[in-house]
Amino acid sequence: MDSAKVSLRKKPQIPAAADRSQLQEVSARSLDLTKAHLKERHLFVLKKLLKRSQIGFLLKDLSDVTKILNICADKANDHPEYVPILCEALKICRSPFLKEKTSDELNYAQDVIEFISHMGCLMRVSDAEVKQQIVECVKSFYNNVAPQQLIDGTDSATKTKPRTLCPDRFSRLSLSLQPTSPGYRLQLLELSDVAQTLLLSMTTVENQPTIKLQLLKTLQILSGSSDRNCALILNAQGAETICLHMNQPDPSGQVLFHSSEILWNLLERGSKDEVTAQLSSMECIESLKEAFFHQLMSNFNPSDLQLRNDLLVIITLIAENTNSLLIESSFAKQLMVFVTFPELKTHNPLVRNFKLRFNSEDLKMKKLLLNLLVLMSKDLAALQLYKEEQVMPALLTLVKPPAAKSERQSGLRYWSSIQQEELQLQALATLSTIAPLMLNDYMSCQGNARLLLLLDWCIGRDSSVGDGHSSHGTGGRGSKKAQLRHCIRVLRSVTSLGEESVIQDLCDQGTITQLTEIVMRMEASPDEEDAVSLEIKSDIQLILSALCESDMHRKELFASEGVEMTLHFLKKGSDKFYGGLGHNKLILSTVDCVWSCIVGCYTTEDYFLAKEGVFRLLDLLVSSPRCVHGIVLATLLELCDNPNTLTDIRSWRDESGQTASKLLLQLWRLEEEELGVTRNKHGGITEPQRFVLRRNQQDTQLSANMPSAAVLEMSENLRSKIYSIFCKLGFLDLPGLSSKDYVTLGIVRRYLDFKVGEVWDEISTELMLEGLRPISPDRESLRTICKIPEDTARMMITEQNSILEQQEKEDLREEELMYTEIKSHWKQKELIAKSWDSLVSRTSNYEILKEVKAQRKKEVESSRPLKDADAAFHSAEHLVGQVMAAENSDAQAPAGLKLTLTRGPIGSSDVEEKQQPMQT
């Protein structure tokens, strides 16, 4: 209850002047206590002060109360009469502090912090009652109930009226005071160092088990409520202190529980690294070992089993610290016994009196032990320990397919089917980490054969299905997909090392064909597009790549079924590349599978090319993001050793009709734009005296101890791959290129020359930086060699300008032809309009018709002396011509223009078009 809820309806009365003066008198006397030497006088004044402060201490008096409590604490060890005074004062401290004004909370905040800090220092008093009151006082800070006596004048604990010398005057005085809110005290408690002080007082209560238990409970509250309290406790080596005191004699049996809870709070709210570092000492490891085995052997109720598992989790977190002494303390060796139990029979004394109940807590312990194997596997000594304790056979026993109910031994208690599934998945997850580190043990236990048996069970059609309760069972509910996923993960981890014995053993057992069939069967299912299925397909393709990469016979075993699988995924394209389910990994693994399983084997290569595999790769190159281009181009380059590949590349067209060469040149320009290479708007070289293939010289920091940046750059971008493909295709007779493409093609053709020039320039620069001066002939040769790229660049600029000028002329010629066609079109329109007007005038006006007729006769008569051939040339009718085509000849204009016209009679509605070339 905050202060707003305890305010009275009446207007507070102002205390009388006598009351104020009496309080000031008491306060003044308290300040003079240090000067008094009479014990009776001390006790009298203290009791009188405490009586007047039954409802709580004023904020403004806390500094004086702090001095009083310190004086009493110093005298309490020699004078027990001060102990009741301390206890009474600490009881009053449980009540909220009082304020006269709202601003008192801010003005006296530092006094409150110092008061709470000094209150923790009172733990130095040897009296158990004082320590008990201090602990209870700190715990009361987390009690949010406001004192009832501020409202009705009664004590909330005893339900009685407080005894005062002057009840009426005291009641009037209390009306002007208000309690601070519980949140105020908690905020200032976190700013004090009381948590650190209480932790340091652990050594003073070793012989007081009751106080020790209460102190642990208080520390649990403090560490669970504030990150700052956890930091203060850790600064005082709190994790180590708690751990070392957790196994001391405890009649209540709760010290270990509260100690583990404090450690948990420190791990969750404090610095995890700091906690594990403090717990990694030999003393703490021994203390944890003692506590764990005590809980393991002697307690069987659920709470004790849960505490056992909590301790095991703390031990697991300690194992993550590379400086932990789990192996040196032999604790890890003892834990390995329970890792392999009950899968392997053992006569170790540790398990003689240990009995598994196969309940949920035992299942958690077993899974925590398996997880501990993964965390400790970073240490080579741990791997040797695993070998000695036969961890690998135990794991492979856990991962075997579950036995049918008819095959189980009756009366033998074991894990349930759900528990067995969880342990199977946990063991598979553990194997994926440990098996690559223990390949010899894995092979000696026939790990490949056992995993392939599990693989057969996963794709079988029996009635066994997964329940999906395990954290590793994602996506496997109602199926065996989770087991399939983790089984494939283990196979991927052991094959990724490239160990020939492991790969040969898998191939001898028909793994290539089996994995290919699994992928195609999953693709045939309509519901196989979730993240788990995509991960399985990607991992299988990576396994196939590892199996077939270095052996020609295995590539032949990949055969047509494997080629069909890769083509199937290539046809899907990259539309879902950024979908978030794993299509990006599937695309990359597919291209890697083409490179590793198909390229290099003529049989599979020819089948891949016959099925238009190159077309699919080029389609993927068009649609995929930039991060995929490198591996696709590298695969195409490897395929270019096959002559049929070049034919397919030349004949490929995308949906817009773009050719492969044009696509490669476009990728080149995009790559240079990404690298920041300076080019003009046509893609040509702008500054021949500068670097042609990279931005500037400041991009690389040269050093004699570093490899050449110019050489490293070839493996980091696409240009070297594009250049190599063009070397296979050739630089001539490439279809579908524009003038801009030819400009870029010239740079591509000279790529190696420019790259060699960059390397020589780096050599020259390194010599200069190292202060080395070549001899005169070498220096002159070096200068000449370094000048070659600039000369080449100038020559390239000339070629590029020639290409652009030729293209400009061609564009101008096409423009002139276009304007000629437009002009002839408009001329035709004018002739048609004129012919139409003449026809209309002759048919509508008889006089005009007679004139035309007379004119014709006159023309006929004037033409009679001409030859028959000339007479046949003229038509008896007026004709209208239409320009059909125009062509330039070698003759000078106007005779050099050859026109193709059509003609037809004016008077006919149905014009019969005849083409006649005319030379003008």
SULNORHU-V109983 format. One record per pair of residues at least 24 apart in sequence whose C-alpha atoms are under 6 Angstrom apart, sorted by the first residue. I is the first residue (numbers start at 1). J is the second residue. D is the distance in Angstrom with one decimal. If there is no record, write none. Layout:
I:J:D + I:J:D
//
This chain:
1:145:5.5 + 1:146:5.1 + 2:181:4.6 + 3:179:5.6 + 3:180:6.0 + 3:181:5.5 + 12:175:5.5 + 12:176:5.5 + 15:173:5.4 + 56:92:5.6 + 56:95:5.5 + 56:97:5.5 + 57:97:5.3 + 57:98:5.9 + 58:97:5.8 + 58:98:4.6 + 58:99:6.0 + 59:98:5.9 + 59:99:5.9 + 63:111:5.9 + 66:115:5.7 + 87:130:5.6 + 94:137:5.1 + 94:140:5.6 + 96:179:5.6 + 96:180:5.8 + 97:179:5.7 + 97:180:5.6 + 98:178:5.5 + 98:179:4.4 + 98:180:5.9 + 99:177:5.8 + 99:178:5.4 + 100:177:5.1 + 113:188:5.6 + 113:192:5.3 + 117:192:5.5 + 117:193:5.6 + 117:194:5.0 + 120:194:5.2 + 120:197:5.7 + 144:182:5.8 + 195:229:5.9 + 196:232:5.4 + 196:233:5.0 + 220:262:5.0 + 223:265:5.8 + 224:265:5.4 + 227:269:5.3 + 230:266:5.7 + 230:270:5.4 + 231:270:5.9 + 239:275:6.0 + 240:278:5.4 + 240:279:5.7 + 276:318:5.1 + 280:324:4.6 + 309:365:5.8 + 316:372:5.7 + 320:375:5.8 + 339:369:5.9 + 340:394:5.4 + 343:394:5.8 + 358:415:5.9 + 395:427:5.7 + 398:424:5.5 + 399:424:4.8 + 401:454:5.8 + 422:470:5.2 + 428:486:5.9 + 432:490:4.3 + 432:493:5.9 + 436:494:5.1 + 458:484:5.7 + 485:536:5.6 + 492:543:5.4 + 503:547:5.9 + 531:581:4.7 + 534:582:6.0 + 538:586:4.8 + 538:589:5.7 + 541:589:5.9 + 545:593:5.1 + 545:596:5.1 + 545:597:5.9 + 548:597:5.2 + 549:596:4.5 + 549:597:6.0 + 555:597:5.2 + 566:590:5.9 + 573:620:5.8 + 574:624:5.5 + 595:635:5.6 + 630:718:6.0 + 637:725:5.7 + 662:737:5.9 + 682:740:5.5 + 688:790:5.3 + 688:793:5.0 + 688:794:5.8 + 689:790:5.4 + 723:748:5.9 + 743:800:5.5 + 754:789:5.7 + 757:789:5.5 + 761:786:6.0 + 828:882:5.5 + 879:903:5.9 + 879:904:5.4 + 879:905:5.1 + 879:906:5.8 + 880:904:6.0 + 894:920:5.9 + 895:920:4.5
//
